[in-house]
Amino acid sequence: MRKLGDVTYNMRYKQYSEILTKQMQSVKNCKGYKEFAEDVRILRKSRVNCGKPSILADYWMRRICNMSKSEITKYANNYKKGMLDPFQYEPKERNMEEETGFMDEEEEDFISGL
């Protein structure tokens, strides 16, 4: 059974990839197509990773598949490079204390000296 309004419901990537390709072909003549297509390529590659980027990539690709002709045309015409970058929410630097709960020696020395 298909969820109302979701053409990709219960589909794996290989199944909805064809829908995504058709959607992309339908907007080839749009103003922002080149940038849009480049970012969709990044989404396709990102789906095999783990974590938030792969979840975002899958979600955004499914959203593109579910867009109507007028929605995807408007989106492609107004598209700006990087809008569909699944890595944009990744932290730039990792804080080891937040990840492990441990502090490095310098921090421990500073705190013990107080």
C-alpha positions in Angstrom: 0.0 0.0 0.0 1.3 3.4 -0.9 1.2 6.4 1.4 -1.1 9.1 0.1 0.8 11.7 -1.8 4.2 9.9 -1.5 5.3 8.3 -4.8 8.4 6.8 -3.1 6.7 5.2 -0.1 8.3 1.9 0.8 10.8 2.1 -2.1 14.5 1.5 -2.0 16.9 3.9 -3.7 17.2 1.8 -6.9 13.5 2.0 -7.3 13.0 5.7 -6.7 16.2 6.6 -8.5 14.4 6.2 -11.8 11.7 8.7 -10.7 14.5 11.1 -9.6 16.2 10.8 -13.0 12.9 11.6 -14.8 12.3 14.6 -12.5 15.8 15.9 -13.3 15.3 15.4 -17.0 12.1 17.4 -16.9 13.9 20.6 -15.8 16.9 20.5 -18.1 16.0 23.8 -19.6 15.6 25.6 -16.3 17.9 28.5 -15.3 19.5 26.8 -12.2 19.6 23.3 -13.7 23.4 23.0 -13.8 23.8 23.8 -10.1 20.8 21.7 -9.2 22.1 18.7 -11.1 25.5 19.0 -9.5 24.0 19.0 -6.0 21.7 16.1 -6.8 24.9 14.2 -7.9 26.3 14.9 -4.4 23.0 13.6 -2.8 23.2 10.4 -4.8 26.8 9.8 -3.7 26.0 10.8 -0.1 23.3 8.2 0.4 25.9 5.4 1.0 27.5 7.3 3.9 26.4 7.0 7.5 24.7 9.5 9.7 23.0 12.8 9.2 24.2 13.5 5.6 22.9 10.2 4.3 19.5 10.7 6.0 19.3 14.2 4.6 20.3 13.0 1.1 17.6 10.3 1.1 15.0 12.7 2.4 15.8 15.4 -0.1 15.9 13.0 -3.0 12.5 11.6 -2.1 11.1 15.2 -1.8 12.3 15.9 -5.3 10.6 12.8 -6.5 7.3 14.0 -4.9 7.4 17.5 -6.4 4.8 18.3 -9.1 5.9 19.6 -12.5 5.3 23.2 -11.5 7.0 22.8 -8.1 10.2 21.3 -9.5 10.3 23.8 -12.4 10.0 26.7 -9.9 12.6 25.1 -7.6 15.1 24.5 -10.4 14.7 28.1 -11.8 15.4 29.6 -8.4 18.1 27.1 -7.3 21.4 28.3 -5.8 24.5 26.2 -5.5 24.7 24.4 -2.1 21.0 24.5 -1.1 21.0 20.7 -1.2 24.4 20.1 0.5 23.8 17.2 3.0 27.1 18.1 4.7 26.1 21.7 5.6 25.0 20.7 9.1 28.1 18.7 9.9 30.3 20.3 12.7 33.5 21.9 11.3 35.6 20.9 14.3 34.8 18.3 16.8 34.9 18.9 20.5 36.5 15.8 22.1 35.0 16.6 25.6 31.5 16.6 24.2 32.0 13.4 22.3 33.9 11.4 24.9 33.1 13.2 28.2 36.8 13.4 28.8 39.1 16.4 29.0 42.6 16.6 27.7 45.5 16.8 30.2 45.8 20.6 30.0 42.2 21.1 30.9 42.5 18.7 33.8 45.5 20.5 35.1 43.8 23.9 34.9 40.7 22.6 36.7 42.7 20.8 39.4 44.7 24.0 40.0 41.6 26.0 40.9 
